[in-house]
Amino acid sequence: MKNVFYGNLGEDIATRFLENKNYKILDRNYRALGNEIDIVARDKDEIVFVEVKTRNSHKFGEAYEAVDKYKMENIILTSKAYIEKYSLYDIMIRYDIIEVYLKEKKINHIIGAFDLS
């Protein structure tokens, strides 16, 4: 249960962070094809699919390192379902990672962390 709490808290923090940067939050915890995207947002003329990783510290490495090739593939697959569901074919898309470090009260926003290739 501890990880679920941290994950939800991290997503709440990341959502507020994005809203403060004038992103429009379109969806949270979007589920499709057995996968989930933490946050779907609009940044000016782009749809941004955001994976949030929350940690207490850097003890076991950087949070973004948990987003491996398999996780990226799942996010991309799920984002395609989102695009199809809402007919978002004529808009640029981007994949970001937000690291939330709770003890440090630090957020690291990795813009364009990965792409479709």
N, C-alpha and C positions, 0 to 999 in steps of 0.2 A: 504493500500500500504506500510505503514511503516514496517510491519512484513515481507513482501516479500523482501524488501530491506535488512533488517537485516539478513534474512535467506540466501539470495544470498551472502552477504558479509561474513557471517560466514562460508559458504561452501567454498568460495574462500580462506579464511584464513586457514581453515582446510585442504584444498587440498595442499596448499603450505607447511603447517606444515608436512604433510605426505610425500610429495616429499623430503623435507629436511631430513627426516628420511629414505630415500632410498626406500620408497614404490613406486610401479609403479601404477599410476592411470589407471584403465581399463575403467571406466565409471563414469559418473555423472548424477544424476537425472534419474536413470534407472526406467522406468515405465513398470509395468505388472500387470494384474489382478486388475486394479483400484488403485494400490498402487505405492509407489515410495521409492527407496533407494537413499539416498543422494550421497554416494560415494561407488564405488566398486574398491578395490585396491588389489594389490598383495604384500604381505610381505614375502619375501623369498619363502617358500614352502606352503604358505597359501593364500587363497582368503579371503579378509576381507570386510565385509559389514558394512558400517559406517553410523550411524545416527548422524547428526550434530544438536546441539541445541545451539542457539545464544541468548544471553541475554545482556541487558545493565548492570544489577547488580544482586545481590543475593536477592533483596528485596522480591521477591515472591517465594523464595526457590532456591534450586539447579536446574540447567538446566536439568540434567539427569532425574529428577523426572517426567518430562513431557513424558518420554518414559515408558508408562504404559504397562500392560499385553496385552491390545488390540493392541497397536502400535508394540510391540515385535512380536506378532502373525502375523501381516501384513508384517513386515520386513522378517520374516522367510518364509512366504508363497511366497513373491516376490523373495527372494533369491533362493528358489527352482526352480522357473520359469527361473531365470538367469542361474542356474546350468544346467538345462535341455536344455535351448537354446544353450549353448556353450559346452555341453557335458563335464562338469567338474566333473565327477563322482569320479575320483581317486585323488582328492586333498583335503586337510584339509580346513575347513572353520571356520571362526571366526566372531563374531559380536561385534563391538566396538561402543562406544559412544564418541563423541568429544564435549565437552562443550567449547563454545567461549564466554568470557565475554568482551564486547567491551570497556567499560569505564576503566576496570582494565588492559586491554591488556593482558589477561590471557587465556591460553588454558589448558584444562584438558582432557587428553586422557585416557579413561577408556577401557583398553584392556580386551577382553573377558567379556564384560558387561553382556551378557546373552547368553544362548545356546538353543539348540533344545528341551530340556526337558520341 
